[in-house]
Amino acid sequence: MNTATTVLPPWAQALKLAYESGAHGQFILHGNVADRFVLNGRLVGVVEYLDARLLQGFPLVFVFDPGNGLSALRSSEGFQAWPGAAQLSSVGHDPRAAVELISRYLRYRGNLRALGRGEAEPVAVLVRGADQFLPANRAGDFETASLASLVRDWAGESPFAELPFVSLLIADNLHDLHPLVANNPRVERVQLPLPQKPEIEQALAQLRVDHPSAFDAGQGSEIADQLAGVSLSALQSLVRRRAHEGQQLAEADWINVRKAMIEGDAAGLIEFIRSERTLDDYHSPEALKAWLRQDMALWRKSDLRALPMGYIFCGPVGTGKTYLVECLAGEASVPVVKLKNFRDRWVGSSEGNLEKIFRLIRALGRCIVFVDEADQTLGKRDSGSGDSGLSGRLYSMIAQEMSDGKNRGRVMWILASSRPDLIEVDLKRPGRIDVKIPLLPTSTEHESAGLLHALLKRLDVSPGVDALAELDLPLLLTPGAAEALAVKVYRRVRTLEESTVDAVRACLVGYQPPVPLDVLEFQMRIAIREATDMQFVPERLRPYGATPA
């Protein structure tokens, strides 16, 4: 494989080494394969990039995709002299006919070589959209399996393994590809990541030349830092649109632009949150906030030896688990990626969705991955035969990603659940989740007064903590219940022109907590028993943890 003087990205270097060393002749390129790539001052597709950077030493290069059929990107004299070359134009869009034509030619070259009639010429095959005609969801279909077997033979059977032959199968997601090919031990799987800072800087430099009207002259290379996780194709589309509208992309726009582009690329699989809140905005025991602030300080200083891989925030419904995640993200000044519904009805699609999510997370740099309702979202190691093993496969992928030591200091996982006892024990072990923090209701009248004061203060109607503490406020008050009470008080103040104290007193008459007491206490017991450290649990609530749940 020949290369230009330009330094290859790591994935291309790995591919080149594996082929030139003879370790592999077939490669599955998956991941960010639909993006654009910087090539000689242009942004091009993956086929053109591979040809220019890796395949210039191959006189014969076939390209096949379901839309355009089979063609020769570059044809050789040896192929033109082959009697079957005339069939190239008649193959059309039939993948079996294309695979068989290429295989016949390679066997022809192998026979010539065996007869001592010249060396076999290097041949490359680029297959775009391999997952479209070799899909995982048709693994039981005989015709598809037969075609997958033919493609699999290219990886190591004679004569293909003895020839200077490379086949590059391109698919968006590895799990979308037929298992006969995807799981072949003789194939090298190469994941193309989302662009990193050097690629983004190159693309921005070229886009600035092509569309200067879209850029502020004062903008520097720091823009690339703000665009981690953004595909070059999305970036190119945005710049072209702004240039056409005659609008400049100001530096303040890039954060919102990044959010929109990442969510667009993720196709509804994630929600991208950037928080302006800090732990000062969260009403909780100081011991809890002090611990979290210490961890965030370690993260900012890149002192990773004591930094947890992840947290579980557990506790009754309404205790502000999601809100705490937003405050923690603001404290760390990192984005939050919230996982949405990535499960799909089609075989392989859910796994492919997770691949896409993980690819995005790795490209973002430092970020928090938030999984709400984790007991439902993360699946089970063994969920029986009801879903054909899907939950088990998803569980395995998530568990592996969560325990990847290379992510320490880059990705922090936060799981939230009111039923942490339903989350698989393996997912909660140290090395995946190091710290389990219970979020609990108030345990004293003064805590209830402080919580209600914080919420009424946001509504500009608080009479102060001392005035509220004189009222008969309920215990075991959650932030959710307190917020509902505060809104009710505010409504009375504004509509009946009552004082806040009178409004609170009136709202407490016949007060019913939004969560039944038995449910609240049951979820409290579970959360306390899960706690990593009892310093997170107020002393008055610790007896709940000793009561059988």
C-alpha positions in Angstrom: 0.0 0.0 0.0 1.4 3.3 -1.0 0.9 6.5 0.9 1.4 10.2 0.3 3.8 12.2 2.4 0.9 13.4 4.6 0.8 11.6 7.9 -2.0 9.0 8.0 -4.5 8.9 10.8 -4.0 6.1 13.3 -6.8 3.9 11.9 -5.2 4.1 8.4 -1.8 3.4 9.7 -3.1 0.3 11.5 -4.8 -0.9 8.3 -1.6 -0.3 6.2 0.6 -2.2 8.8 -1.8 -5.2 8.9 -1.9 -5.6 5.2 1.8 -5.0 4.4 2.9 -7.4 7.2 0.7 -10.1 5.7 -1.3 -10.4 8.9 -4.6 -9.7 7.2 -6.0 -9.3 3.7 -9.6 -8.5 4.5 -10.7 -5.5 6.5 -14.1 -4.3 7.9 -14.1 -0.5 8.1 -16.9 0.6 10.4 -17.9 3.6 12.4 -17.5 7.1 10.9 -17.4 5.8 7.3 -20.1 8.1 6.0 -18.1 11.2 6.9 -15.8 13.4 4.8 -12.0 13.2 5.0 -9.4 15.9 4.3 -7.5 15.1 1.1 -5.3 17.6 -0.7 -7.4 20.6 0.2 -10.7 18.9 -0.4 -13.2 17.1 1.7 -13.9 13.7 0.1 -15.7 10.5 0.7 -14.1 7.4 2.2 -13.6 5.5 -1.1 -11.7 8.4 -2.7 -9.7 8.9 0.5 -8.7 5.2 0.7 -7.8 5.1 -3.0 -5.6 8.2 -2.7 -3.9 7.4 0.6 -3.6 3.6 0.5 -4.3 2.0 -2.8 -2.2 4.0 -5.3 0.1 0.9 -5.7 -2.8 -1.3 -6.9 -3.2 -1.2 -10.7 -6.7 -2.8 -10.4 -9.3 -1.5 -8.0 -12.9 -2.7 -8.0 -15.6 -0.8 -6.3 -19.1 -2.2 -5.5 -22.1 -0.7 -3.8 -25.8 -1.6 -4.0 -26.6 1.7 -5.6 -24.0 1.9 -8.4 -23.2 -1.7 -8.8 -19.7 -3.0 -9.8 -17.1 -0.8 -11.5 -13.4 -0.6 -11.9 -12.0 2.5 -10.2 -8.7 1.7 -11.9 -8.3 -1.1 -14.5 -5.2 -2.9 -15.5 -3.9 -4.4 -18.8 -4.1 -7.9 -17.2 -7.8 -7.5 -16.4 -8.5 -6.1 -19.8 -6.8 -9.1 -21.4 -9.0 -11.6 -19.4 -11.8 -13.0 -21.4 -14.3 -12.4 -18.6 -13.6 -8.7 -18.4 -16.4 -7.9 -20.8 -18.9 -9.1 -18.2 -18.0 -6.2 -15.9 -20.6 -3.9 -17.5 -23.3 -6.6 -17.3 -23.0 -7.4 -13.6 -25.2 -4.5 -12.7 -26.4 -4.2 -9.1 -26.4 -7.9 -8.3 -23.9 -8.5 -5.4 -23.6 -12.2 -6.0 -22.7 -11.6 -9.6 -20.1 -9.0 -8.6 -18.5 -11.3 -6.0 -18.4 -14.2 -8.4 -16.8 -12.1 -11.2 -14.1 -10.8 -8.9 -13.5 -14.3 -7.5 -13.2 -15.8 -11.0 -10.6 -13.2 -12.0 -8.6 -13.8 -8.9 -8.6 -17.6 -9.5 -7.5 -16.9 -13.1 -4.6 -14.8 -11.8 -3.8 -17.5 -9.3 -3.7 -20.2 -12.0 -1.4 -18.1 -14.2 0.9 -17.7 -11.2 0.9 -21.4 -10.5 1.8 -22.1 -14.1 4.8 -19.7 -13.9 3.3 -17.2 -16.3 4.0 -14.0 -14.5 3.5 -12.6 -11.0 -0.1 -11.9 -9.9 -0.9 -8.2 -10.0 -2.1 -6.5 -6.9 -5.9 -6.2 -6.7 -8.1 -4.2 -4.3 -11.8 -4.4 -3.8 -13.8 -1.7 -2.0 -17.3 -2.7 -1.0 -19.5 0.1 0.2 -22.7 -0.6 2.1 -21.6 -4.2 2.8 -24.2 -4.3 5.6 -26.9 -3.6 3.0 -26.6 -6.9 1.1 -25.0 -8.9 3.9 -27.2 -7.8 6.8 -27.1 -9.3 10.3 -30.9 -9.5 10.4 -30.9 -12.1 7.6 -28.4 -14.4 9.2 -30.8 -17.3 8.8 -31.4 -16.8 5.1 -29.6 -19.4 2.9 -29.0 -17.1 0.0 -27.5 -14.3 2.2 -25.4 -16.9 4.1 -24.1 -18.3 0.9 -23.0 -14.9 -0.3 -21.5 -14.1 3.0 -19.5 -17.4 2.8 -18.1 -16.3 -0.6 -17.0 -13.0 0.8 -15.6 -14.7 3.8 -13.4 -16.9 1.6 -11.6 -13.8 0.4 -10.1 -13.4 3.9 -8.1 -16.5 4.0 -8.9 -19.3 1.5 -6.8 -20.3 -1.5 -6.0 -18.7 -3.9 -7.0 -15.4 -2.4 -4.7 -15.6 0.6 -1.7 -16.3 -1.6 -2.3 -13.3 -3.9 -1.5 -9.6 -3.4 -5.2 -9.0 -2.8 -7.0 -6.7 -0.3 -10.8 -6.5 0.3 -12.2 -3.5 2.2 -15.7 -4.0 3.5 -17.4 -0.7 4.5 -20.3 -0.7 6.9 -21.8 1.9 9.3 -22.0 -0.5 12.2 -20.1 -3.7 12.8 -23.2 -5.3 14.4 -25.2 -4.6 11.3 -23.0 -7.0 9.2 -23.6 -10.7 8.7 -21.9 -12.7 11.5 -20.2 -15.0 9.1 -18.2 -12.0 7.9 -18.2 -9.8 11.0 -17.0 -12.6 13.4 -14.5 -14.1 11.0 -11.2 -14.4 13.0 -9.2 -13.9 9.7 -10.7 -10.4 9.2 -9.3 -7.2 10.8 -11.9 -4.9 12.1 -10.9 -1.2 11.8 -13.1 1.4 13.5 -13.0 4.9 12.0 -13.5 7.4 14.8 -15.1 10.7 14.7 -12.6 13.4 13.7 -10.1 14.5 16.4 -8.7 18.0 16.8 -6.0 17.7 14.0 -8.6 16.7 11.4 -11.0 19.4 12.5 -8.3 22.0 12.3 -7.4 20.9 8.8 -11.1 21.0 7.7 -11.6 24.4 9.3 -8.5 25.8 7.5 -9.8 24.6 4.2 -13.4 25.7 4.8 -12.1 29.2 5.8 -10.4 29.4 2.4 -13.5 28.1 0.5 -16.1 30.1 2.4 -14.4 33.1 4.1 -17.7 35.0 4.6 -18.9 32.4 7.1 -16.0 33.1 9.5 -15.0 35.9 11.8 -11.5 37.0 11.0 -10.6 37.0 14.7 -11.5 33.4 15.3 -8.5 31.1 16.0 -7.7 27.4 16.3 -9.5 27.2 19.6 -12.7 26.5 17.6 -11.5 23.0 17.0 -11.5 22.3 20.8 -15.2 23.2 20.9 -16.1 21.0 18.0 -15.0 17.6 19.4 -17.6 15.0 18.4 -18.7 16.8 15.2 -18.4 15.1 11.9 -16.7 16.9 9.1 -19.7 16.5 6.8 -22.0 18.2 9.3 -19.4 21.0 9.7 -19.1 21.4 6.0 -22.9 21.6 5.6 -23.2 24.2 8.3 -20.4 26.5 6.9 -21.9 26.3 3.4 -25.3 27.2 4.7 -24.0 30.2 6.7 -21.9 31.4 3.8 -24.9 31.2 1.5 -27.0 33.2 4.0 -24.1 35.7 4.4 -23.9 35.1 8.1 -20.7 34.8 10.1 -20.3 32.0 12.7 -19.4 33.9 15.8 -17.3 32.2 18.5 -20.3 32.2 20.9 -22.3 30.2 18.3 -20.0 27.2 18.3 -21.4 25.6 21.5 -25.0 25.6 20.3 -23.8 24.6 16.8 -21.9 21.6 18.3 -25.0 20.5 20.3 -27.2 20.7 17.2 -24.8 18.9 15.0 -24.0 16.1 17.5 -27.7 15.4 18.2 -28.3 15.4 14.4 -25.5 12.9 13.8 -26.7 10.7 16.6 -30.2 10.5 15.1 -32.1 10.8 18.3 -30.1 8.3 20.3 -28.8 10.8 22.7 -29.6 14.2 24.3 -26.7 16.6 24.5 -26.9 18.8 27.6 -24.5 21.5 28.6 -25.3 22.9 32.1 -24.7 26.3 33.6 -25.6 25.1 37.1 -23.1 24.1 39.8 -23.4 22.2 43.0 -24.2 25.5 44.7 -27.6 25.2 43.1 -28.3 21.7 44.6 -29.7 21.5 48.1 -28.2 18.5 49.9 -26.0 17.6 52.8 -22.6 19.3 52.7 -20.8 15.9 53.1 -22.2 14.8 49.7 -21.3 18.1 47.9 -17.9 18.1 49.4 -17.1 14.6 48.1 -18.3 15.5 44.6 -16.4 18.8 44.6 -13.2 16.9 45.5 -13.7 14.5 42.6 -14.4 17.3 40.2 -11.2 19.1 41.4 -9.2 15.9 40.7 -10.8 15.7 37.3 -9.9 19.2 36.4 -6.2 18.6 37.5 -6.1 15.3 35.6 -5.2 13.5 38.9 -6.9 10.3 37.9 -5.7 7.7 40.4 -8.5 8.4 42.9 -11.1 9.5 40.3 -14.1 7.2 40.1 -15.1 5.6 36.8 -18.7 6.3 37.6 -21.5 7.0 40.1 -24.9 5.7 40.9 -27.3 8.3 42.2 -30.0 6.3 43.9 -33.0 7.2 46.1 -36.8 7.6 46.0 -38.5 9.3 43.1 -38.4 13.0 43.3 -35.1 13.4 45.0 -33.5 15.3 42.2 -31.2 12.7 40.6 -31.3 14.3 37.1 -30.9 17.8 38.5 -27.8 16.7 40.5 -26.3 15.4 37.2 -26.7 18.8 35.6 -25.2 20.5 38.6 -22.2 18.2 38.6 -21.7 18.7 34.9 -21.6 22.5 35.4 -19.2 22.0 38.3 -16.9 20.0 36.0 -17.5 22.3 32.9 -18.1 19.3 30.7 -21.0 18.3 28.5 -23.6 15.6 29.5 -24.6 12.9 27.0 -27.9 11.5 28.1 -28.8 8.1 26.6 -32.2 7.9 25.0 -34.0 4.8 23.7 -31.4 3.0 21.6 -33.3 -0.3 21.4 -34.7 -1.3 18.1 -36.9 -4.1 16.8 -34.5 -5.3 14.1 -31.7 -7.8 14.7 -28.4 -6.0 15.1 -29.9 -2.5 15.1 -29.8 -2.0 18.9 -26.2 -3.1 19.0 -25.5 -0.8 16.0 -27.1 2.1 17.8 -24.9 1.5 20.8 -21.8 1.4 18.6 -22.8 4.8 17.3 -23.3 6.2 20.8 -19.9 4.8 22.0 -18.2 6.3 18.9 -19.6 9.7 19.7 -18.7 9.5 23.4 -15.1 8.6 22.6 -14.8 11.6 20.3 -16.2 14.2 22.8 -13.2 14.2 25.1 -14.2 14.8 28.7 -17.9 14.2 29.2 -20.5 12.6 31.5 -22.6 9.8 30.2 -26.0 9.9 32.0 -28.3 6.9 32.1 -31.6 7.6 33.7 -33.8 4.8 34.9 -30.7 2.6 34.7 -32.5 -0.5 36.0 -34.7 -0.5 32.9 -32.2 0.9 30.3 -29.1 -1.2 30.8 -30.6 -4.6 30.4 -29.8 -7.9 32.1 -27.0 -10.4 31.8 -29.6 -13.1 31.2 -33.1 -12.0 30.4 -34.3 -15.4 29.2 -35.4 -16.2 25.6 -38.1 -13.6 25.4 -35.9 -11.1 23.4 -33.6 -13.6 21.6 -30.7 -12.6 23.9 -30.8 -8.9 22.9 -30.7 -7.6 26.5 -27.8 -9.9 27.3 -25.8 -8.6 24.3 -26.5 -5.0 25.1 -25.6 -5.6 28.7 -22.3 -7.1 27.6 -21.5 -4.1 25.3 -22.3 -1.5 28.0 -20.4 -3.4 30.7 -17.3 -3.6 28.5 -17.4 0.1 27.7 -18.0 1.1 31.3 -14.9 -0.9 32.5 -12.5 0.3 29.8 -9.6 1.8 31.8 -8.7 4.1 28.9 -11.8 6.1 29.6 -10.8 7.0 33.1 -10.5 10.8 33.2 -12.3 11.1 29.9 -15.7 9.5 30.4 -17.6 9.4 33.7 -20.7 7.2 33.8 -23.6 8.3 36.1 -26.5 5.9 36.6 -29.7 7.1 38.2 -32.3 4.8 39.6 -34.9 4.6 42.4 -34.4 0.8 42.3 -30.6 0.2 42.2 -31.2 -3.3 43.5 -32.5 -4.2 40.1 -29.3 -3.2 38.3 -26.9 -6.1 37.7 -24.3 -6.5 40.4 -21.5 -6.7 37.9 -22.4 -3.2 36.6 -22.1 -1.8 40.1 -18.7 -3.2 41.0 -15.6 -1.0 41.5 -14.0 -0.3 38.2 -17.3 0.5 36.6 -19.2 2.2 39.4 -16.9 3.2 42.2 -19.2 5.5 44.2 -22.9 4.9 45.1 -24.6 8.0 46.5 -28.0 7.9 48.1 -30.2 10.9 47.6 -32.7 11.0 50.4 -35.6 13.1 51.7 -35.2 15.6 54.6 -34.8 14.1 58.0 -35.4 17.2 60.2 -37.8 20.1 60.3 -34.9 22.5 59.7 -33.9 20.5 56.6 -37.4 20.7 55.3 -37.5 24.5 55.9 -34.1 24.9 54.1 -35.3 22.9 51.1 -38.6 24.8 50.9 -36.8 28.1 51.3 -34.4 27.4 48.4 -37.3 26.7 46.1 -39.5 29.6 47.3 -36.5 31.9 46.9 -36.3 31.0 43.2 -39.9 32.2 43.0 -39.1 35.4 44.9 -41.6 34.7 47.7 -39.5 33.1 50.5 -40.0 34.4 54.0 -36.7 32.9 55.1 -35.6 29.7 56.7 -36.4 30.8 60.3 -40.0 31.7 59.5 -40.5 28.4 57.7 -39.0 26.4 60.5 -41.7 27.7 62.9 -44.3 26.0 60.7 -45.2 22.3 61.1 -43.5 21.2 57.9 -43.5 17.5 56.9 -40.5 15.3 57.3 -39.2 13.0 54.5 -39.8 15.9 52.0 -38.2 15.3 48.6 -37.1 18.1 46.3 -39.9 17.0 43.9 -42.5 17.2 46.6 -41.1 20.5 47.9 -41.2 22.0 44.4 -44.9 21.0 44.0 -45.6 22.6 47.4 -43.6 25.7 46.5 -45.6 26.2 43.3 -48.9 25.8 45.2 -47.7 28.4 47.8 -46.7 30.8 45.0 -50.1 30.4 43.4 -51.9 31.4 46.6 -49.6 34.3 47.1 -50.2 35.7 43.7 -53.9 34.9 43.4 -55.2 35.4 46.9 -52.6 38.0 48.0 -51.8 36.0 51.1 -48.4 36.3 52.9 -46.1 33.4 52.2 -46.3 32.1 55.7 -50.1 32.1 55.6 -50.0 30.4 52.2 -47.7 27.7 53.4 -49.8 27.1 56.5 -52.9 26.8 54.3 -51.2 24.4 51.9 -50.2 22.2 54.7 -53.8 21.6 55.7 -54.6 18.1 54.4 -51.2 17.8 52.8 -50.6 14.5 51.1 -47.1 13.5 49.9 -47.0 12.8 46.1 -45.3 9.4 46.8 -47.0 7.0 49.3 -45.1 6.7 52.5 -44.6 2.9 52.2 -43.1 3.3 48.7 -40.9 6.2 49.9 -39.5 4.3 52.8 -39.0 1.1 50.7 -36.9 3.1 48.2 -35.0 4.8 51.0 -34.0 1.5 52.5 -32.7 0.2 49.2 -30.7 3.5 48.6 -29.2 3.5 52.1 -28.1 -0.1 51.8 -26.4 0.6 48.5 -24.5 3.6 49.8 -20.7 3.4 49.4 -20.1 5.5 52.6 -22.5 6.1 55.5 -21.3 9.7 55.6 -23.8 10.3 52.8 -26.7 9.3 55.0 -28.1 11.7 57.6 -27.8 10.1 61.1 -31.6 10.1 61.6 -32.1 8.1 58.5 -29.4 5.4 59.1 -31.8 3.1 60.9 -33.7 2.6 57.6 -30.7 0.8 56.2 -30.8 -1.7 59.0 -34.4 -2.6 58.3 -34.8 -5.5 55.8 -36.0 -4.2 52.5 
